[in-house]
Amino acid sequence: MYDGVRFVWLNTYPYYKNDWRRAVNMLSFAVRLLNSAVGLPKPVAVTGCSVHRLAALAARKFSSRYKAKFLFEERDLWPQVLIDMGKLSK
């Protein structure tokens, strides 16, 4: 619990380089998220962030399973920010 919010930590397949193990890590996170609901109370809201697409998709599926509010958090806006500031061309 942190400030009244319950967090559940999921163990995933480890990786140390940006190779095929990273993709397996992403897939293992999505699968474990969808299987982690057993025994947990119904969530009010689920936040899915764009760290990788499978995280957000799994969070969306998780929220729809419980008819909970889904919040999408976009994290990787840096290319667009640089374009908007005129520091990078399209």
MARKOLMI-197367 format. One record per residue: residue number from 1; x, y, z of N, C-alpha, C in turn. Coordinates in nm, 3 decimals, padded with zeros to 5 digits. Atoms other than C-alpha are relative to their C-alpha. Last residue first. Example, Ala and Ser with C-alpha at 12.3 -4.5 7.8 and 13.67 -1.06 7.14 Angstrom:
! MARKOLMI-197367
+-----+---------+---------+---------+---------+---------+---------+---------+---------+---------+
:   i :      nx :      ny :      nz :     cax :     cay :     caz :      cx :      cy :      cz :
+-----+---------+---------+---------+---------+---------+---------+---------+---------+---------+
:   2 : -00.082 : -00.119 : -00.006 :  01.367 : -00.106 :  00.714 : -00.077 :  00.109 :  00.073 :
:   1 :  00.089 : -00.119 :  00.000 :  01.230 : -00.450 :  00.780 :  00.090 :  00.120 :  00.000 :
+-----+---------+---------+---------+---------+---------+---------+---------+---------+---------+
//
This chain:
! MARKOLMI-197367
+-----+---------+---------+---------+---------+---------+---------+---------+---------+---------+
:   i :      nx :      ny :      nz :     cax :     cay :     caz :      cx :      cy :      cz :
+-----+---------+---------+---------+---------+---------+---------+---------+---------+---------+
:  90 :  00.081 :  00.121 :  00.014 :  00.965 :  01.582 : -03.912 :  00.075 : -00.102 : -00.081 :
:  89 :  00.095 : -00.003 :  00.112 :  01.242 :  01.828 : -03.831 : -00.078 : -00.131 : -00.004 :
:  88 : -00.014 :  00.119 :  00.082 :  01.393 :  01.853 : -03.485 : -00.101 :  00.008 : -00.114 :
:  87 : -00.136 :  00.051 : -00.017 :  01.456 :  02.151 : -03.257 :  00.028 : -00.122 : -00.088 :
:  86 : -00.083 : -00.041 :  00.112 :  01.148 :  02.345 : -03.366 :  00.143 : -00.048 :  00.007 :
:  85 : -00.089 : -00.108 : -00.044 :  00.984 :  02.316 : -03.025 :  00.091 :  00.050 : -00.111 :
:  84 :  00.082 : -00.117 : -00.034 :  00.696 :  02.116 : -03.174 :  00.086 :  00.118 :  00.045 :
:  83 :  00.054 : -00.054 :  00.125 :  00.942 :  01.874 : -03.338 : -00.078 :  00.128 :  00.028 :
:  82 : -00.111 : -00.063 :  00.071 :  01.131 :  01.827 : -03.010 : -00.044 :  00.060 : -00.133 :
:  81 : -00.035 : -00.122 : -00.074 :  00.806 :  01.764 : -02.824 :  00.113 :  00.073 : -00.072 :
:  80 :  00.098 : -00.103 :  00.035 :  00.697 :  01.517 : -03.092 :  00.030 :  00.131 :  00.071 :
:  79 : -00.021 : -00.045 :  00.139 :  01.015 :  01.311 : -03.055 : -00.095 :  00.113 : -00.039 :
:  78 : -00.117 : -00.082 :  00.028 :  00.998 :  01.324 : -02.674 :  00.020 :  00.032 : -00.147 :
:  77 :  00.034 : -00.111 :  00.088 :  00.639 :  01.207 : -02.637 :  00.123 :  00.078 : -00.048 :
:  76 : -00.109 : -00.023 :  00.093 :  00.712 :  00.865 : -02.492 : -00.034 :  00.107 : -00.102 :
:  75 : -00.127 : -00.039 : -00.060 :  00.507 :  00.840 : -02.176 :  00.106 :  00.043 : -00.100 :
:  74 : -00.101 : -00.006 :  00.107 :  00.144 :  00.826 : -02.282 :  00.129 :  00.051 :  00.059 :
:  73 : -00.107 : -00.098 : -00.025 : -00.070 :  00.725 : -01.985 :  00.103 : -00.010 : -00.111 :
:  72 : -00.120 :  00.024 :  00.080 : -00.398 :  00.552 : -02.064 :  00.099 :  00.112 :  00.024 :
:  71 : -00.074 : -00.124 :  00.023 : -00.665 :  00.545 : -01.795 :  00.127 : -00.035 : -00.077 :
:  70 : -00.133 :  00.018 :  00.056 : -00.921 :  00.265 : -01.792 :  00.062 :  00.136 : -00.028 :
:  69 : -00.044 : -00.112 :  00.082 : -01.223 :  00.281 : -01.561 :  00.143 : -00.027 : -00.047 :
:  68 : -00.064 : -00.109 : -00.074 : -01.321 : -00.061 : -01.430 :  00.040 :  00.110 : -00.098 :
:  67 :  00.080 : -00.120 :  00.028 : -01.565 : -00.298 : -01.598 :  00.049 :  00.118 :  00.084 :
:  66 :  00.066 : -00.040 : -00.125 : -01.379 : -00.585 : -01.430 : -00.088 :  00.123 : -00.016 :
:  65 :  00.044 :  00.122 : -00.068 : -01.270 : -00.766 : -01.749 : -00.081 :  00.034 :  00.125 :
:  64 :  00.130 :  00.037 :  00.057 : -01.259 : -00.428 : -01.925 : -00.055 : -00.127 :  00.065 :
:  63 :  00.105 : -00.093 : -00.045 : -00.989 : -00.308 : -01.687 : -00.136 : -00.039 : -00.056 :
:  62 :  00.020 :  00.018 : -00.144 : -00.771 : -00.617 : -01.737 : -00.114 :  00.090 :  00.048 :
:  61 :  00.075 :  00.125 : -00.012 : -00.809 : -00.598 : -02.118 : -00.036 : -00.026 :  00.146 :
:  60 :  00.133 : -00.025 :  00.056 : -00.700 : -00.235 : -02.110 : -00.089 : -00.123 :  00.012 :
:  59 :  00.072 : -00.081 : -00.099 : -00.410 : -00.316 : -01.877 : -00.141 :  00.031 : -00.048 :
:  58 :  00.037 :  00.089 : -00.110 : -00.301 : -00.595 : -02.112 : -00.077 :  00.076 :  00.107 :
:  57 :  00.107 :  00.089 :  00.047 : -00.310 : -00.358 : -02.409 : -00.048 : -00.095 :  00.110 :
:  56 :  00.125 : -00.077 :  00.012 : -00.113 : -00.090 : -02.222 : -00.116 : -00.089 : -00.045 :
:  55 :  00.039 : -00.045 : -00.135 :  00.157 : -00.332 : -02.111 : -00.133 :  00.073 : -00.006 :
:  54 :  00.066 :  00.111 : -00.068 :  00.167 : -00.503 : -02.453 : -00.044 :  00.038 :  00.142 :
:  53 :  00.140 :  00.017 :  00.042 :  00.238 : -00.173 : -02.622 : -00.073 : -00.112 :  00.073 :
:  52 :  00.004 :  00.083 :  00.120 :  00.554 : -00.095 : -02.429 : -00.146 : -00.034 : -00.028 :
:  51 : -00.139 :  00.046 : -00.009 :  00.623 :  00.178 : -02.177 :  00.026 : -00.098 : -00.115 :
:  50 : -00.055 :  00.036 :  00.130 :  00.294 :  00.317 : -02.305 :  00.148 : -00.038 :  00.008 :
:  49 : -00.091 : -00.099 :  00.056 :  00.115 :  00.320 : -01.974 :  00.069 : -00.056 : -00.124 :
:  48 : -00.091 :  00.067 :  00.092 : -00.197 :  00.142 : -01.863 :  00.091 :  00.104 : -00.062 :
:  47 : -00.081 : -00.087 :  00.084 : -00.376 :  00.272 : -01.557 :  00.092 : -00.086 : -00.085 :
:  46 : -00.125 :  00.064 :  00.039 : -00.658 :  00.065 : -01.409 :  00.073 :  00.097 : -00.091 :
:  45 : -00.064 : -00.050 :  00.122 : -00.951 :  00.213 : -01.220 :  00.130 : -00.076 : -00.023 :
:  44 :  00.081 : -00.115 :  00.041 : -01.198 :  00.107 : -00.953 :  00.052 :  00.053 : -00.133 :
:  43 : -00.060 : -00.133 :  00.002 : -01.037 : -00.234 : -00.920 : -00.101 :  00.107 : -00.041 :
:  42 :  00.027 : -00.068 :  00.126 : -01.239 : -00.541 : -00.818 :  00.062 :  00.139 :  00.002 :
:  41 :  00.130 : -00.069 :  00.011 : -01.076 : -00.704 : -00.517 : -00.013 :  00.071 : -00.134 :
:  40 : -00.009 : -00.144 : -00.027 : -00.784 : -00.940 : -00.579 : -00.139 :  00.063 : -00.005 :
:  39 : -00.006 : -00.032 : -00.142 : -00.814 : -01.316 : -00.542 :  00.011 :  00.147 :  00.035 :
:  38 :  00.059 :  00.101 : -00.087 : -00.727 : -01.402 : -00.900 :  00.018 :  00.040 :  00.146 :
:  37 :  00.126 : -00.047 : -00.058 : -00.651 : -01.080 : -01.084 : -00.061 : -00.098 :  00.098 :
:  36 : -00.020 : -00.046 : -00.138 : -00.287 : -01.171 : -01.142 : -00.129 :  00.038 :  00.071 :
:  35 :  00.022 :  00.110 : -00.094 : -00.351 : -01.383 : -01.453 :  00.006 :  00.044 :  00.147 :
:  34 :  00.134 :  00.053 :  00.022 : -00.400 : -01.086 : -01.687 : -00.032 : -00.116 :  00.094 :
:  33 :  00.099 : -00.100 : -00.040 : -00.098 : -00.913 : -01.540 : -00.141 : -00.057 : -00.012 :
:  32 :  00.010 :  00.000 : -00.146 :  00.111 : -01.228 : -01.563 : -00.100 :  00.103 :  00.051 :
:  31 :  00.065 :  00.124 : -00.044 :  00.036 : -01.265 : -01.933 : -00.018 : -00.001 :  00.151 :
:  30 :  00.140 : -00.005 :  00.041 :  00.118 : -00.902 : -02.010 : -00.076 : -00.122 :  00.049 :
:  29 :  00.070 : -00.099 : -00.081 :  00.439 : -00.911 : -01.806 : -00.149 :  00.002 : -00.033 :
:  28 :  00.023 :  00.060 : -00.133 :  00.550 : -01.238 : -01.966 : -00.070 :  00.099 :  00.093 :
:  27 :  00.109 :  00.097 :  00.009 :  00.499 : -01.085 : -02.312 : -00.030 : -00.061 :  00.137 :
:  26 :  00.124 : -00.075 :  00.025 :  00.712 : -00.783 : -02.230 : -00.120 : -00.095 : -00.004 :
:  25 :  00.033 : -00.072 : -00.123 :  00.986 : -01.001 : -02.077 : -00.132 :  00.075 : -00.016 :
:  24 :  00.056 :  00.101 : -00.089 :  00.979 : -01.233 : -02.381 : -00.041 :  00.064 :  00.133 :
:  23 :  00.134 :  00.031 :  00.051 :  01.029 : -00.927 : -02.603 : -00.069 : -00.104 :  00.088 :
:  22 :  00.083 : -00.117 : -00.033 :  01.323 : -00.819 : -02.385 : -00.143 : -00.022 : -00.048 :
:  21 :  00.046 :  00.016 : -00.138 :  01.468 : -01.169 : -02.404 : -00.087 :  00.118 :  00.044 :
:  20 :  00.126 :  00.074 : -00.002 :  01.483 : -01.137 : -02.785 : -00.055 : -00.018 :  00.142 :
:  19 :  00.007 :  00.110 :  00.095 :  01.754 : -00.870 : -02.755 : -00.135 : -00.071 :  00.014 :
:  18 :  00.114 : -00.025 :  00.088 :  01.794 : -00.529 : -02.591 : -00.001 : -00.107 : -00.110 :
:  17 : -00.035 : -00.068 :  00.125 :  02.026 : -00.657 : -02.324 : -00.127 :  00.021 : -00.079 :
:  16 : -00.109 : -00.091 : -00.030 :  01.983 : -00.760 : -01.960 :  00.046 :  00.079 : -00.122 :
:  15 : -00.082 : -00.028 :  00.119 :  01.660 : -00.957 : -01.958 :  00.103 :  00.105 :  00.038 :
:  14 : -00.107 : -00.101 : -00.004 :  01.460 : -01.126 : -01.684 :  00.067 :  00.020 : -00.136 :
:  13 : -00.119 :  00.062 :  00.056 :  01.123 : -01.300 : -01.738 :  00.112 :  00.105 : -00.004 :
:  12 :  00.003 :  00.027 :  00.143 :  00.869 : -01.129 : -01.517 :  00.132 : -00.064 : -00.043 :
:  11 : -00.130 :  00.049 :  00.046 :  00.785 : -01.108 : -01.150 : -00.012 : -00.036 : -00.147 :
:  10 :  00.000 :  00.121 :  00.081 :  00.476 : -00.899 : -01.090 :  00.142 : -00.037 : -00.038 :
:   9 : -00.122 :  00.016 :  00.078 :  00.442 : -00.643 : -00.812 : -00.003 : -00.134 : -00.071 :
:   8 : -00.033 :  00.142 :  00.009 :  00.090 : -00.559 : -00.694 :  00.122 : -00.012 : -00.092 :
:   7 : -00.082 :  00.036 :  00.115 :  00.028 : -00.204 : -00.578 :  00.029 : -00.149 :  00.007 :
:   6 : -00.065 :  00.130 : -00.008 : -00.255 : -00.108 : -00.344 :  00.074 : -00.028 : -00.130 :
:   5 :  00.009 :  00.072 :  00.127 : -00.329 :  00.262 : -00.327 :  00.076 : -00.131 :  00.013 :
:   4 :  00.131 :  00.060 :  00.017 : -00.404 :  00.419 :  00.011 : -00.021 : -00.074 : -00.130 :
:   3 :  00.102 : -00.106 :  00.000 : -00.102 :  00.648 :  00.002 : -00.139 : -00.054 : -00.030 :
:   2 : -00.069 : -00.128 :  00.002 :  00.118 :  00.350 : -00.082 : -00.105 :  00.108 : -00.016 :
:   1 :  00.085 : -00.119 :  00.000 :  00.000 :  00.000 :  00.000 :  00.089 :  00.124 :  00.000 :
+-----+---------+---------+---------+---------+---------+---------+---------+---------+---------+
//
